[in-house]
Amino acid sequence: MRIIGHVDSCNASFIEGWITSPDANEPKISLEFVFDEEVIGRCVADLFRQDLKDAGFGDGHCAFHFPTPPLIPKSDISRIIVRLENSSVLLPIDSAKPAQSAATRTETISRFGGLWIDRYDWVDRLAMKHRKGEISDELSVAIFRFVRDGYVVL
């Protein structure tokens, strides 16, 4: 089963991101939050995000938001691990573990490389630019289709 996702933010207030399995029929994925090899919480990735729907990730209900437990020292928050429930599959967290997955590598997937849309983490960058308001909904969808299909009709 192929899993794609990312932890977008991990701070003293919350941990949030998204995860989905495009090949599976299971609608929602359960996650565990682990600190020092102890599960400190669980949640289901079923929150709606328009940018994920626009990017073609099902109905867009594959995001999660988990409140960071107040007992975790701020200096140790980056040690929290997000994984699929009852498994060893981890979600990448750029700020905490930049070398853990292909989604965080800096090399490009295109022989023409150099643009952010040619990087392994292009969908995360697209979502970040969309959430920050740097690109419109329409442009976000057009960029996604261009990267996915190799062309776009203007």
DSSP file (Angstrom, degrees, kcal/mol; ACC not computed):
  #  RESIDUE AA STRUCTURE BP1 BP2  ACC     N-H-->O    O-->H-N    N-H-->O    O-->H-N    TCO  KAPPA ALPHA  PHI   PSI    X-CA   Y-CA   Z-CA
    1    1 A M              0   0    0      0, 0.0     2,-0.4     0, 0.0    20,-0.0   0.000 360.0 360.0 360.0 128.9    0.0    0.0    0.0
    2    2 A R        -     0   0    0      2,-0.0    21,-0.6    19,-0.0     2,-0.4  -0.708 360.0-167.9 -87.2 131.6    1.4    3.4   -1.0
    3    3 A I        +     0   0    0     -2,-0.4     2,-0.4    18,-0.2    18,-0.2  -0.971   7.0 179.8-121.2 133.1    1.2    6.1    1.6
    4    4 A I  E     +A   20   0A   0     16,-2.7    16,-2.8    -2,-0.4     2,-0.3  -0.987  24.2 110.0-130.3 146.0    1.9    9.8    1.0
    5    5 A G  E     -A   19   0A   0     -2,-0.4     2,-0.3    14,-0.3    14,-0.3  -0.974  37.1-141.3 170.9-179.1    1.7   12.6    3.5
    6    6 A H  E     -A   18   0A   0     12,-2.6    12,-2.5    -2,-0.3     2,-0.8  -0.972  21.9-121.6-165.5 145.8    3.6   15.2    5.4
    7    7 A V  E     -Ab  17  93A   0     85,-2.4    87,-0.5    -2,-0.3    10,-0.3  -0.881  29.0-176.0 -92.0 113.4    3.8   16.9    8.8
    8    8 A D  E     +     0   0A   0      8,-1.4     2,-0.3    -2,-0.8     9,-0.2   0.821  65.2  15.5 -81.7 -33.0    3.4   20.6    7.9
    9    9 A S  E     +A   16   0A   0      7,-2.2     7,-2.4     2,-0.0     2,-0.3  -0.997  51.8 176.1-147.8 137.6    3.8   22.0   11.4
   10   10 A C  E     +A   15   0A   0     -2,-0.3     5,-0.2     5,-0.2     2,-0.2  -0.850  32.5 131.7-142.2 102.0    5.1   20.7   14.7
   11   11 A N  S    S-     0   0    0      3,-2.4    57,-0.1    -2,-0.3    -2,-0.0  -0.725  71.0 -76.0-140.4-172.7    5.2   23.3   17.5
   12   12 A A  S    S+     0   0    0     -2,-0.2     3,-0.1     1,-0.2    60,-0.1   0.700 126.0  42.3 -65.7 -19.8    4.3   23.9   21.1
   13   13 A S  S    S-     0   0    0      1,-0.3    55,-1.3    54,-0.1     2,-0.3   0.869 122.4 -17.7 -94.2 -43.7    0.6   24.3   20.2
   14   14 A F  E     - C   0  67A   0     53,-0.3    -3,-2.4     2,-0.0     2,-0.4  -0.979  43.1-132.1-159.3 165.0   -0.1   21.6   17.7
   15   15 A I  E     +AC  10  66A   0     51,-2.7    51,-3.1    -2,-0.3     2,-0.3  -0.999  37.9 167.8-123.2 125.7    1.1   19.1   15.2
   16   16 A E  E     +AC   9  65A   0     -7,-2.4    -7,-2.2    -2,-0.4    -8,-1.4  -0.977  11.6 111.1-142.4 156.4   -0.7   19.2   11.8
   17   17 A G  E     -AC   7  64A   0     47,-1.7    47,-2.4    -2,-0.3     2,-0.3  -0.916  48.9 -90.8 176.5-151.4   -0.3   17.8    8.3
   18   18 A W  E     -AC   6  63A   0    -12,-2.5   -12,-2.6    -2,-0.3     2,-0.3  -0.988  24.7-178.7-152.0 157.0   -1.9   15.3    6.0
   19   19 A I  E     +A    5   0A   0     43,-2.5     2,-0.3    -2,-0.3    10,-0.3  -0.964   9.7 161.9-157.9 141.2   -1.7   11.7    4.9
   20   20 A T  E     -A    4   0A   0    -16,-2.8   -16,-2.7    -2,-0.3     3,-0.1  -0.976  31.7-137.6-153.9 164.3   -3.5    9.5    2.4
   21   21 A S    >   -     0   0    0     -2,-0.3     3,-1.2     5,-0.3   -18,-0.2  -0.885  13.8-171.4-126.9  98.2   -3.2    6.2    0.5
   22   22 A P  T 3  S+     0   0    0      0, 0.0    -1,-0.1     0, 0.0   -19,-0.1   0.735  85.8  50.9 -64.0 -21.2   -4.2    6.7   -3.1
   23   23 A D  T 3  S+     0   0    0    -21,-0.6     2,-0.2    -3,-0.1   -20,-0.1   0.588  98.3  79.6 -92.0 -11.1   -4.2    3.0   -3.8
   24   24 A A    <   -     0   0    0     -3,-1.2    -3,-0.1   -22,-0.3     0, 0.0  -0.626  66.7-144.2-102.2 156.6   -6.3    1.9   -0.8
   25   25 A N        +     0   0    0     -2,-0.2    -1,-0.1     0, 0.0    -2,-0.0   0.507  67.8 113.5 -90.6  -6.9  -10.1    1.9   -0.4
   26   26 A E        -     0   0    0      1,-0.2    -5,-0.3    -5,-0.1    -2,-0.1  -0.524  59.8-150.6 -69.6 126.1   -9.8    2.7    3.3
   27   27 A P  S    S+     0   0    0      0, 0.0     2,-0.3     0, 0.0    -1,-0.2   0.875  70.2  23.6 -69.9 -38.5  -11.2    6.2    3.7
   28   28 A K        -     0   0    0     -8,-0.1     2,-0.4    18,-0.0    18,-0.1  -0.939  67.2-138.1-134.3 151.3   -9.2    7.5    6.7
   29   29 A I  E     -E   45   0B   0     16,-0.6    16,-2.9    -2,-0.3     2,-0.3  -0.908  15.2-138.8-112.9 133.7   -5.9    6.7    8.2
   30   30 A S  E     -E   44   0B   0     -2,-0.4    55,-2.5    14,-0.2     2,-0.3  -0.730  21.9-161.9 -91.6 139.7   -5.3    6.5   12.0
   31   31 A L  E     -EF  43  84B   0     12,-3.3    12,-1.7    -2,-0.3     2,-0.4  -0.845  10.5-151.1-121.3 155.4   -2.1    8.0   13.4
   32   32 A E  E     -EF  42  83B   0     51,-3.0    51,-2.4    -2,-0.3     2,-0.5  -0.952   9.5-146.0-121.2 146.2   -0.1    7.7   16.6
   33   33 A F  E     -EF  41  82B   0      8,-2.7     7,-3.4    -2,-0.4     8,-1.0  -0.967  22.7-166.4-113.0 122.0    2.1   10.4   18.1
   34   34 A V  E     +EF  39  81B   0     47,-3.0    47,-3.0    -2,-0.5     2,-0.4  -0.903  15.4 178.5-119.9 135.2    5.2    9.0   19.9
   35   35 A F  E >  S-E   38   0B   0      3,-2.7     3,-1.5    -2,-0.4    45,-0.1  -0.990  78.5 -10.0-135.1 125.9    7.6   10.6   22.3
   36   36 A D  T 3  S-     0   0    0     -2,-0.4    -1,-0.1    43,-0.3     3,-0.1   0.903 128.9 -56.7  50.9  45.8   10.5    8.6   23.8
   37   37 A E  T 3  S+     0   0    0      1,-0.2     2,-0.4    -3,-0.0    -1,-0.3   0.629 116.8 112.7  64.4  16.7    9.0    5.3   22.4
   38   38 A E  E <  S-E   35   0B   0     -3,-1.5    -3,-2.7     0, 0.0     2,-0.5  -0.977  72.2-121.1-120.7 131.6    5.7    6.0   24.2
   39   39 A V  E     +E   34   0B   0     -2,-0.4    -5,-0.3    -5,-0.2     3,-0.1  -0.571  29.8 178.2 -70.2 120.7    2.4    6.7   22.4
   40   40 A I  E     -     0   0B   0     -7,-3.4     2,-0.3    -2,-0.5    -6,-0.2   0.461  60.9 -18.4-104.1  -4.1    1.3   10.1   23.7
   41   41 A G  E     -E   33   0B   0     -8,-1.0    -8,-2.7     2,-0.0     2,-0.3  -0.942  52.5-140.3 174.2 167.2   -1.9   10.4   21.5
   42   42 A R  E     +E   32   0B   0     -2,-0.3     2,-0.3   -10,-0.2   -10,-0.2  -0.962  18.3 167.3-140.3 155.8   -3.8    9.3   18.5
   43   43 A C  E     -E   31   0B   0    -12,-1.7   -12,-3.3    -2,-0.3     2,-0.4  -0.975  31.2-117.0-159.2 168.0   -6.0   10.8   15.9
   44   44 A V  E     -E   30   0B   0     -2,-0.3     2,-1.6   -14,-0.2   -14,-0.2  -0.929  25.0-127.9-110.7 134.2   -7.6   10.1   12.5
   45   45 A A  E     +E   29   0B   0    -16,-2.9   -16,-0.6    -2,-0.4    19,-0.2  -0.633  68.4 119.4 -81.7  88.1   -6.6   12.1    9.4
   46   46 A D        +     0   0    0     -2,-1.6     2,-0.2    17,-0.5    -1,-0.2   0.223  30.4 121.9-137.7  13.2  -10.1   13.1    8.4
   47   47 A L  E     -D   63   0A   0     16,-2.6    16,-2.3    -3,-0.2    15,-0.7  -0.544  62.3-114.8 -81.1 147.6  -10.1   16.9    8.4
   48   48 A F  E     +D   61   0A   0     13,-0.3     2,-0.4    -2,-0.2    13,-0.2  -0.633  32.2 176.5 -85.9 137.1  -10.9   18.8    5.2
   49   49 A R     >  -     0   0    0     11,-1.7     4,-1.8    -2,-0.3     3,-0.5  -0.971  23.2-150.4-136.9 124.5   -8.4   21.0    3.4
   50   50 A Q  H  > S+     0   0    0     -2,-0.4     4,-3.0     1,-0.2     5,-0.2   0.864  96.6  58.3 -61.3 -38.0   -9.3   22.6    0.1
   51   51 A D  H  > S+     0   0    0      1,-0.2     4,-1.4     2,-0.2    -1,-0.2   0.854 106.4  49.1 -63.6 -33.1   -5.7   22.6   -1.1
   52   52 A L  H  4>S+     0   0    0     -3,-0.5     5,-2.6     2,-0.2     4,-0.2   0.889 111.9  47.9 -72.2 -38.7   -5.6   18.8   -0.8
   53   53 A K  H ><5S+     0   0    0     -4,-1.8     3,-1.6     1,-0.2    -2,-0.2   0.931 111.5  50.5 -64.1 -45.0   -8.9   18.4   -2.6
   54   54 A D  H 3<5S+     0   0    0     -4,-3.0    -1,-0.2     1,-0.3    -2,-0.2   0.821 106.5  55.9 -61.8 -30.9   -7.6   20.7   -5.4
   55   55 A A  T 3<5S-     0   0    0     -4,-1.4    -1,-0.3    -5,-0.2    -2,-0.2   0.482 123.0-106.1 -81.3  -2.2   -4.4   18.6   -5.6
   56   56 A G  T < 5 +     0   0    0     -3,-1.6     2,-1.6    -4,-0.2    -3,-0.2   0.676  69.9 145.7  89.2  18.0   -6.5   15.5   -6.2
   57   57 A F  S > <S-     0   0    0     -5,-2.6     3,-1.9    -6,-0.1    -1,-0.2  -0.621  71.2 -88.0 -89.6  79.8   -6.1   13.8   -2.9
   58   58 A G  T 3  S-     0   0    0     -2,-1.6    -2,-0.2     1,-0.3    -1,-0.1  -0.239  92.9 -22.7  56.5-135.9   -9.6   12.2   -2.7
   59   59 A D  T 3  S-     0   0    0      2,-0.1    -1,-0.3    -3,-0.1    -6,-0.2   0.327  92.2-105.5 -89.8   7.5  -12.3   14.4   -1.2
   60   60 A G  S <  S+     0   0    0     -3,-1.9   -11,-1.7    -8,-0.2     2,-1.4   0.407  87.9 121.7  85.4  -2.7   -9.7   16.5    0.7
   61   61 A H  E     + D   0  48A   0    -13,-0.2   -13,-0.3     1,-0.2    -1,-0.1  -0.508  40.9  96.3 -92.2  66.1  -10.6   14.9    4.0
   62   62 A C  E     +     0   0A   0     -2,-1.4   -43,-2.5   -15,-0.7     2,-0.2   0.137  53.4 107.9-139.6  20.3   -7.1   13.6    4.8
   63   63 A A  E     -CD  18  47A   0    -16,-2.3   -16,-2.6    -3,-0.3   -17,-0.5  -0.591  47.7-156.9 -96.9 162.1   -5.6   16.3    7.1
   64   64 A F  E     -C   17   0A   0    -47,-2.4   -47,-1.7   -19,-0.2     2,-0.4  -0.976  11.8-168.8-138.6 154.2   -5.0   16.0   10.8
   65   65 A H  E     -C   16   0A   0     -2,-0.3   -49,-0.2   -49,-0.2    -2,-0.0  -0.947  11.9-180.0-143.4 117.0   -4.6   18.5   13.7
   66   66 A F  E     -C   15   0A   0    -51,-3.1   -51,-2.7    -2,-0.4     2,-0.3  -0.978  27.9-125.5-125.1 123.2   -3.3   17.2   17.0
   67   67 A P  E     -C   14   0A   0      0, 0.0   -53,-0.3     0, 0.0   -54,-0.1  -0.497  30.7-118.9 -67.6 129.3   -2.8   19.4   20.1
   68   68 A T        -     0   0    0    -55,-1.3     9,-0.0    -2,-0.3   -58,-0.0  -0.520  33.7-109.0 -67.6 126.7    0.8   19.1   21.4
   69   69 A P    >   -     0   0    0      0, 0.0     3,-1.6     0, 0.0    -1,-0.1  -0.352  20.8-134.9 -58.7 133.4    0.7   17.8   25.0
   70   70 A P  T 3  S+     0   0    0      0, 0.0     4,-0.1     0, 0.0    -2,-0.1   0.689  99.0  67.7 -66.3 -17.8    1.6   20.6   27.4
   71   71 A L  T 3  S+     0   0    0      2,-0.1    -3,-0.0     3,-0.0     3,-0.0   0.617  77.2  95.6 -79.2 -11.0    3.9   18.2   29.4
   72   72 A I  S <  S-     0   0    0     -3,-1.6     5,-0.1   -60,-0.1    -4,-0.0  -0.697  84.2-120.1 -79.7 122.7    6.4   17.9   26.5
   73   73 A P    >>  -     0   0    0      0, 0.0     3,-2.1     0, 0.0     4,-0.5  -0.348  17.4-122.7 -61.2 142.0    9.2   20.5   27.0
   74   74 A K  G >4 S+     0   0    0      1,-0.3     3,-0.9     2,-0.2     4,-0.3   0.835 112.3  59.0 -55.5 -34.2    9.4   22.9   24.1
   75   75 A S  G 34 S+     0   0    0      1,-0.2    -1,-0.3     2,-0.1     3,-0.2   0.681 108.5  45.6 -69.9 -16.1   13.0   21.9   23.5
   76   76 A D  G X4 S+     0   0    0     -3,-2.1     3,-2.0     1,-0.1    -1,-0.2   0.402  80.3  98.4-106.7   1.2   11.9   18.3   22.9
   77   77 A I  G X< S+     0   0    0     -3,-0.9     3,-1.8    -4,-0.5    -1,-0.1   0.849  76.7  62.5 -59.5 -34.8    8.9   18.9   20.6
   78   78 A S  G 3  S+     0   0    0     -4,-0.3    -1,-0.3     1,-0.3    -2,-0.1   0.630  93.7  65.3 -67.8 -10.8   11.0   18.1   17.5
   79   79 A R  G <  S+     0   0    0     -3,-2.0   -43,-0.3     2,-0.1    -1,-0.3   0.481  74.0 112.7 -88.7  -3.2   11.5   14.6   18.9
   80   80 A I    <   -     0   0    0     -3,-1.8     2,-0.4    -4,-0.2   -45,-0.2  -0.532  57.4-150.9 -71.0 134.0    7.8   13.7   18.5
   81   81 A I  E     -F   34   0B   0    -47,-3.0   -47,-3.0    -2,-0.2     2,-0.5  -0.887   5.5-154.1-109.4 137.0    7.3   11.1   15.9
   82   82 A V  E     +F   33   0B   0      9,-0.4     9,-2.8    -2,-0.4     2,-0.3  -0.953  28.7 159.9-110.1 123.1    4.1   10.8   13.8
   83   83 A R  E     -FG  32  90B   0    -51,-2.4   -51,-3.0    -2,-0.5     7,-0.2  -0.938  46.4 -87.1-140.0 161.9    3.4    7.3   12.5
   84   84 A L  E >   -F   31   0B   0      5,-2.2     3,-1.3    -2,-0.3   -53,-0.3  -0.443  63.9 -89.3 -63.9 141.8    0.6    5.1   11.1
   85   85 A E  T 3  S+     0   0    0    -55,-2.5    -1,-0.1     1,-0.3   -55,-0.1  -0.296 107.0   0.7 -59.1 133.3   -1.2    3.4   14.0
   86   86 A N  T 3  S+     0   0    0      1,-0.2     2,-0.3    -3,-0.1    -1,-0.3   0.838 118.3  87.7  56.8  39.7    0.3    0.1   14.9
   87   87 A S  S <  S-     0   0    0     -3,-1.3    -1,-0.2     2,-0.1    -4,-0.0  -0.867  80.2-119.8-147.6-177.6    3.1    0.3   12.3
   88   88 A S        +     0   0    0     -2,-0.3     2,-0.5    -3,-0.1    -3,-0.1   0.240  69.6 121.9-111.3  10.5    6.6    1.6   11.7
   89   89 A V        -     0   0    0     -5,-0.2    -5,-2.2    -4,-0.1     2,-0.3  -0.658  46.9-162.1 -79.3 119.9    5.7    3.9    8.9
   90   90 A L  B     -G   83   0B   0     -2,-0.5    -7,-0.2    -7,-0.2    -2,-0.1  -0.754  15.4-131.5-105.0 148.2    6.7    7.5    9.8
   91   91 A L        -     0   0    0     -9,-2.8    -9,-0.4    -2,-0.3     2,-0.1  -0.810  34.2-111.3 -92.0 137.4    5.6   10.8    8.3
   92   92 A P        -     0   0    0      0, 0.0   -85,-2.4     0, 0.0     2,-0.5  -0.434  25.0-165.5 -70.6 141.7    8.4   13.2    7.5
   93   93 A I  B >>  -b    7   0A   0      4,-0.4     4,-3.3   -87,-0.2     3,-0.6  -0.942   7.2-158.3-124.6 105.0    8.8   16.3    9.5
   94   94 A D  T 34 S+     0   0    0    -87,-0.5    -1,-0.1    -2,-0.5   -86,-0.1   0.888  88.2  47.0 -52.8 -48.7   11.1   18.7    7.7
   95   95 A S  T 34 S+     0   0    0      1,-0.2    -1,-0.2     2,-0.2   -17,-0.1   0.798 123.4  32.7 -69.7 -26.8   12.2   20.8   10.6
   96   96 A A  T <4 S+     0   0    0     -3,-0.6    -2,-0.2     1,-0.2    -1,-0.2   0.848 135.1  14.8 -97.4 -39.0   12.9   17.8   12.9
   97   97 A K    ><  +     0   0    0     -4,-3.3     3,-1.5     1,-0.1    -4,-0.4  -0.590  63.5 169.4-139.3  73.2   14.1   15.1   10.6
   98   98 A P  T 3  S+     0   0    0      0, 0.0     3,-0.2     0, 0.0    -1,-0.1   0.658  76.5  48.6 -66.9 -16.3   15.1   16.5    7.2
   99   99 A A  T 3  S+     0   0    0      1,-0.2    -5,-0.1     6,-0.0     6,-0.1   0.260  82.1  95.6-107.1  14.1   16.8   13.3    5.9
  100  100 A Q  S <  S+     0   0    0     -3,-1.5     2,-0.3    -7,-0.1    -1,-0.2   0.761  86.0  21.4 -80.3 -23.7   14.1   10.7    6.7
  101  101 A S  S >  S-     0   0    0     -4,-0.2     3,-1.4    -3,-0.2     4,-0.3  -0.923  73.0-110.5-144.1 166.2   12.3   10.5    3.4
  102  102 A A  G >  S+     0   0    0     -2,-0.3     3,-1.3     1,-0.3    18,-0.1   0.797 111.3  68.9 -63.5 -28.2   12.4   11.0   -0.3
  103  103 A A  G 3  S+     0   0    0      1,-0.3    -1,-0.3   -98,-0.1    21,-0.1   0.698 101.3  46.5 -66.3 -17.0    9.8   13.8    0.2
  104  104 A T  G <  S+     0   0    0     -3,-1.4    -1,-0.3    16,-0.1    -2,-0.2   0.412  84.7 114.6-105.9   2.0   12.5   15.9    2.0
  105  105 A R    <   -     0   0    0     -3,-1.3    16,-0.4    -4,-0.3    15,-0.3  -0.371  59.5-143.8 -70.7 153.1   15.4   15.4   -0.5
  106  106 A T        +     0   0    0     13,-0.1    -1,-0.1    14,-0.1    -4,-0.0   0.637  67.6  98.1 -94.6 -14.2   16.6   18.4   -2.3
  107  107 A E  S    S-     0   0    0      1,-0.1    13,-1.1    12,-0.1     2,-0.2  -0.268  73.5-115.1 -71.7 164.4   17.4   16.8   -5.7
  108  108 A T  B     -H  119   0C   0     11,-0.2    11,-0.3     2,-0.1    -1,-0.1  -0.546   2.9-143.1 -98.9 163.2   14.9   17.0   -8.5
  109  109 A I  S    S+     0   0    0      9,-3.6     2,-0.4    -2,-0.2    10,-0.1   0.428  80.3  78.9-100.4  -2.6   13.0   14.3  -10.3
  110  110 A S  S >  S-     0   0    0      8,-0.7     3,-1.3     1,-0.1    -2,-0.1  -0.838  74.1-139.0-109.6 143.3   13.3   15.9  -13.7
  111  111 A R  T 3  S+     0   0    0     -2,-0.4    -1,-0.1     1,-0.3     7,-0.0   0.679 112.0  54.7 -70.0 -15.1   16.3   15.9  -16.0
  112  112 A F  T 3  S+     0   0    0      6,-0.0    -1,-0.3     3,-0.0     3,-0.1   0.455  92.8 160.6 -91.3  -2.8   15.4   19.5  -16.6
  113  113 A G    <   +     0   0    0     -3,-1.3     3,-0.1     1,-0.2    -2,-0.1   0.654  26.3  88.3 -11.6 169.5   15.6   20.2  -12.8
  114  114 A G        +     0   0    0      1,-0.5     2,-0.2    -4,-0.1    -1,-0.2  -0.127  64.9  96.9 119.4 -35.3   16.0   23.4  -10.9
  115  115 A L  S >  S-     0   0    0     -3,-0.1     3,-1.8     1,-0.1    -1,-0.5  -0.520  80.8-118.7 -83.1 154.3   12.4   24.5  -10.5
  116  116 A W  G >  S+     0   0    0      1,-0.3     3,-1.3     2,-0.2     9,-0.1   0.794 114.1  62.3 -63.5 -26.5   10.5   23.8   -7.3
  117  117 A I  G 3  S+     0   0    0      1,-0.2    -1,-0.3     8,-0.1     5,-0.1   0.606  98.2  58.5 -74.7  -8.9    7.9   21.8   -9.3
  118  118 A D  G <  S+     0   0    0     -3,-1.8    -9,-3.6     4,-0.1    -8,-0.7   0.367  88.2  99.1 -96.2   3.1   10.8   19.4  -10.3
  119  119 A R  B X  S-H  108   0C   0     -3,-1.3     3,-1.4   -11,-0.3   -11,-0.2  -0.504  83.7-117.0 -90.0 159.3   11.6   18.6   -6.6
  120  120 A Y  T 3  S+     0   0    0    -13,-1.1     3,-0.3   -15,-0.3    -1,-0.1   0.811 116.1  49.7 -62.2 -30.3   10.5   15.4   -4.8
  121  121 A D  T 3> S+     0   0    0    -16,-0.4     4,-2.2     1,-0.2     3,-0.4   0.029  72.9 124.4 -98.0  27.5    8.5   17.6   -2.3
  122  122 A W  H <> S+     0   0    0     -3,-1.4     4,-2.6     1,-0.2    -1,-0.2   0.853  70.4  52.9 -59.2 -38.3    6.7   19.6   -5.0
  123  123 A V  H  > S+     0   0    0     -3,-0.3     4,-2.2     1,-0.2    -1,-0.2   0.871 109.8  49.0 -69.0 -33.9    3.2   18.9   -3.7
  124  124 A D  H  > S+     0   0    0     -3,-0.4     4,-2.3     2,-0.2    -1,-0.2   0.902 112.3  48.4 -68.4 -40.2    4.1   20.0   -0.2
  125  125 A R  H  X S+     0   0    0     -4,-2.2     4,-2.6     2,-0.2    -2,-0.2   0.894 110.8  51.3 -65.6 -39.6    5.6   23.2   -1.6
  126  126 A L  H  X S+     0   0    0     -4,-2.6     4,-2.2    -5,-0.2    -2,-0.2   0.935 111.2  47.4 -62.0 -46.1    2.5   23.8   -3.7
  127  127 A A  H  X S+     0   0    0     -4,-2.2     4,-2.8     1,-0.2    -2,-0.2   0.897 112.1  50.3 -62.3 -40.8    0.2   23.3   -0.7
  128  128 A M  H  X S+     0   0    0     -4,-2.3     4,-2.1     2,-0.2     6,-0.2   0.926 111.1  47.6 -64.9 -44.5    2.4   25.7    1.4
  129  129 A K  H  <>S+     0   0    0     -4,-2.6     5,-2.1     1,-0.2     6,-1.0   0.878 113.7  49.1 -63.8 -37.0    2.4   28.4   -1.3
  130  130 A H  H ><5S+     0   0    0     -4,-2.2     3,-1.1    -5,-0.2    -2,-0.2   0.930 111.2  48.1 -67.9 -46.0   -1.4   28.0   -1.6
  131  131 A R  H 3<5S+     0   0    0     -4,-2.8    -2,-0.2     1,-0.3    -1,-0.2   0.858 109.9  52.8 -63.3 -34.9   -2.0   28.2    2.1
  132  132 A K  T 3<5S-     0   0    0     -4,-2.1    -1,-0.3    -5,-0.2    -2,-0.2   0.577 115.2-117.2 -76.7  -8.5    0.2   31.3    2.4
  133  133 A G  T < 5S+     0   0    0     -3,-1.1    -3,-0.2    -4,-0.4    -2,-0.1   0.612  78.9 127.0  83.1  12.2   -1.8   33.0   -0.3
  134  134 A E  S   <S+     0   0    0     -5,-2.1     2,-0.3    -6,-0.2    -4,-0.2   0.787  77.2  28.3 -72.5 -26.6    1.1   33.2   -2.7
  135  135 A I  S    S-     0   0    0     -6,-1.0    -2,-0.2    -9,-0.1    -1,-0.1  -0.979  86.4-117.4-134.6 149.6   -0.9   31.5   -5.4
  136  136 A S     >  -     0   0    0     -2,-0.3     4,-2.4     1,-0.1     5,-0.2  -0.217  30.5-105.6 -78.5 169.8   -4.6   31.4   -6.1
  137  137 A D  H  > S+     0   0    0      2,-0.2     4,-2.1     1,-0.2     5,-0.2   0.927 121.6  50.0 -58.4 -46.2   -6.9   28.4   -6.1
  138  138 A E  H  > S+     0   0    0      1,-0.2     4,-2.1     2,-0.2    -1,-0.2   0.912 112.3  45.6 -61.9 -45.3   -7.1   28.4   -9.9
  139  139 A L  H  > S+     0   0    0      2,-0.2     4,-2.8     1,-0.2     5,-0.2   0.874 109.6  56.1 -67.7 -36.8   -3.3   28.6  -10.3
  140  140 A S  H  X S+     0   0    0     -4,-2.4     4,-2.3     2,-0.2    -2,-0.2   0.925 109.8  45.2 -59.6 -46.0   -2.8   25.9   -7.7
  141  141 A V  H  X S+     0   0    0     -4,-2.1     4,-2.5     2,-0.2    -1,-0.2   0.907 113.0  51.1 -64.7 -42.2   -5.0   23.5   -9.6
  142  142 A A  H  X S+     0   0    0     -4,-2.1     4,-2.3     2,-0.2    -2,-0.2   0.909 111.0  47.7 -63.0 -42.7   -3.3   24.5  -12.9
  143  143 A I  H  X S+     0   0    0     -4,-2.8     4,-2.5     2,-0.2     5,-0.2   0.922 111.5  50.8 -64.6 -43.6    0.2   23.9  -11.5
  144  144 A F  H  X S+     0   0    0     -4,-2.3     4,-2.6    -5,-0.2     5,-0.2   0.938 112.1  46.5 -59.3 -46.7   -0.9   20.5  -10.1
  145  145 A R  H  X S+     0   0    0     -4,-2.5     4,-3.2     1,-0.2     6,-0.5   0.879 110.8  53.5 -64.2 -37.7   -2.3   19.4  -13.4
  146  146 A F  H  X S+     0   0    0     -4,-2.3     4,-2.3     2,-0.2    -1,-0.2   0.933 113.2  41.7 -62.1 -46.5    0.8   20.6  -15.2
  147  147 A V  H  < S+     0   0    0     -4,-2.5    -2,-0.2     2,-0.2    -1,-0.2   0.913 120.6  43.5 -68.6 -41.3    3.1   18.6  -13.0
  148  148 A R  H  < S+     0   0    0     -4,-2.6    -2,-0.2    -5,-0.2    -3,-0.2   0.928 128.9  24.8 -68.7 -46.2    0.8   15.5  -13.0
  149  149 A D  H  < S-     0   0    0     -4,-3.2    -3,-0.2     2,-0.3    -2,-0.2   0.675  98.2-122.8 -98.7 -20.3    0.0   15.5  -16.8
  150  150 A G  S  < S+     0   0    0     -4,-2.3     2,-0.3    -5,-0.5    -4,-0.2   0.441  85.2  54.3  90.6  -1.0    3.0   17.3  -18.3
  151  151 A Y        -     0   0    0     -6,-0.5     2,-0.3     2,-0.0    -2,-0.3  -0.978  60.5-156.8-154.6 163.7    0.9   20.0  -19.9
  152  152 A V        -     0   0    0     -2,-0.3     2,-0.6    -3,-0.1   -10,-0.0  -0.992  18.0-132.1-144.8 141.9   -1.7   22.6  -19.1
  153  153 A V              0   0    0     -2,-0.3    -7,-0.0     1,-0.1    -2,-0.0  -0.845 360.0 360.0 -95.7 121.4   -4.3   24.3  -21.2
  154  154 A L              0   0    0     -2,-0.6    -1,-0.1   -12,-0.0   -12,-0.0   0.413 360.0 360.0 -98.8 360.0   -4.4   28.1  -20.8
